[in-house]
Amino acid sequence: MQRVALITGASSGIGRETARELTRRGWRVGVAGRNPERTHATADALDADAFVADFDSLDQVRALATEALDRLRRIDVLINNAGGIVDTKQLSPDGNEL
């Protein structure tokens, strides 16, 4: 049975390299990122599934979770790699500190 991983923050950097290695090892990989162009380019280059969401919005996170389970059918490993640097206190649209 093919193992399935979903990687957040996978459109560049460590997330992209992790996705590359897992696909090389035969895993089915979902790459999640906030930038549609980079996320789809990564997915296309790796023959992976692309999921676009801004993790600052809980509605988008919930939609991503629903879409990922619909398309991937199951997730064996979730790699939480998404992150950002915020130099001043800011709130998300949901009122959470970024």
For each residue, the residues with C-beta under 8 A, 3 or more apart:
1:
2: 26 27 28
3: 26 27 28 76 77
4: 27 28 29 30 72 73 74 75 76 77
5: 19 22 27 28 29 30 75 76 77 78 79
6: 29 30 32 51 68 72 75 77 78 79
7: 10 15 18 19 22 29 30 31 32 79 81
8: 15 32 33 55 78 79 80 81 82
9: 13 14 15 32 33 80 81 82 83
10: 7 15 16 18 19 29 31 32 33 39 42 79 81
11: 15 16 31 33 34 35 38 39 41 42
12: 15 16 33 38 42
13: 9 16 17
14: 9 17 18 81
15: 7 8 9 10 11 12 18 19 31 33 79 81 82
16: 10 11 12 13 19 20 31 42
17: 13 14 20 21
18: 7 10 14 15 21 22 79 81
19: 5 7 10 15 16 22 23 29 31 42 46 48
20: 16 17 23 24 46
21: 17 18 24 25
22: 5 7 18 19 25 27 29
23: 19 20 26 27 29 46 47 48
24: 20 21
25: 21 22
26: 2 3 23
27: 2 3 4 5 22 23
28: 2 3 4 5 48 49 72
29: 4 5 6 7 10 19 22 23 46 48 49
30: 4 5 6 7 48 49 50 51 68 71 72 75
31: 7 10 11 15 16 19 39 42 43 46 48 49 50 51
32: 6 7 8 9 10 39 50 51 52 53 64 68 82
33: 8 9 10 11 12 15 38 39 42 50 51 52 82
34: 11 39 52 53 54 55 82
35: 11 38 39 52
36: 39 40 52
37: 40 41
38: 11 12 33 35 41 42
39: 10 11 31 32 33 34 35 36 42 43 50 51 52
40: 36 37 43 44 50 52
41: 11 37 38 44 45
42: 10 11 12 16 19 31 33 38 39 45 46 48 50
43: 31 39 40 46 47 48 49 50
44: 40 41 47 50
45: 41 42
46: 19 20 23 29 31 42 43
47: 23 43 44
48: 19 23 28 29 30 31 42 43
49: 28 29 30 31 43 68 71 72
50: 30 31 32 33 39 40 42 43 44
51: 6 30 31 32 33 39 64 67 68
52: 32 33 34 35 36 39 40 64
53: 32 34 57 60 61 63 64
54: 34 57 60
55: 8 34 60 61 82
56: 60 92 93 94 96 98
57: 53 54 60 61 92 93 94
58: 61 62 92 94 96
59: 62 63 94
60: 53 54 55 56 57 63 64
61: 53 55 57 58 64 65
62: 58 59 65 66
63: 53 59 60 66 67
64: 32 51 52 53 60 61 67 68
65: 61 62 68 69
66: 62 63 69 70
67: 51 63 64 70 71
68: 6 30 32 49 51 64 65 71 72 75
69: 65 66 72 73 74 75
70: 66 67 73
71: 30 49 67 68
72: 4 6 28 30 49 68 69 75
73: 4 69 70
74: 4 69
75: 4 5 6 30 68 69 72 78
76: 3 4 5
77: 3 4 5 6
78: 5 6 8 75
79: 5 6 7 8 10 15 18
80: 8 9
81: 7 8 9 10 14 15 18
82: 8 9 15 32 33 34 55
83: 9
84: 98
85:
86: 89 90 98
87:
88:
89: 86 97
90: 86 97 98
91: 95 96 97 98
92: 56 57 58 95 96 97 98
93: 56 57
94: 56 57 58 59
95: 91 92
96: 56 58 91 92
97: 89 90 91 92
98: 56 84 86 90 91 92
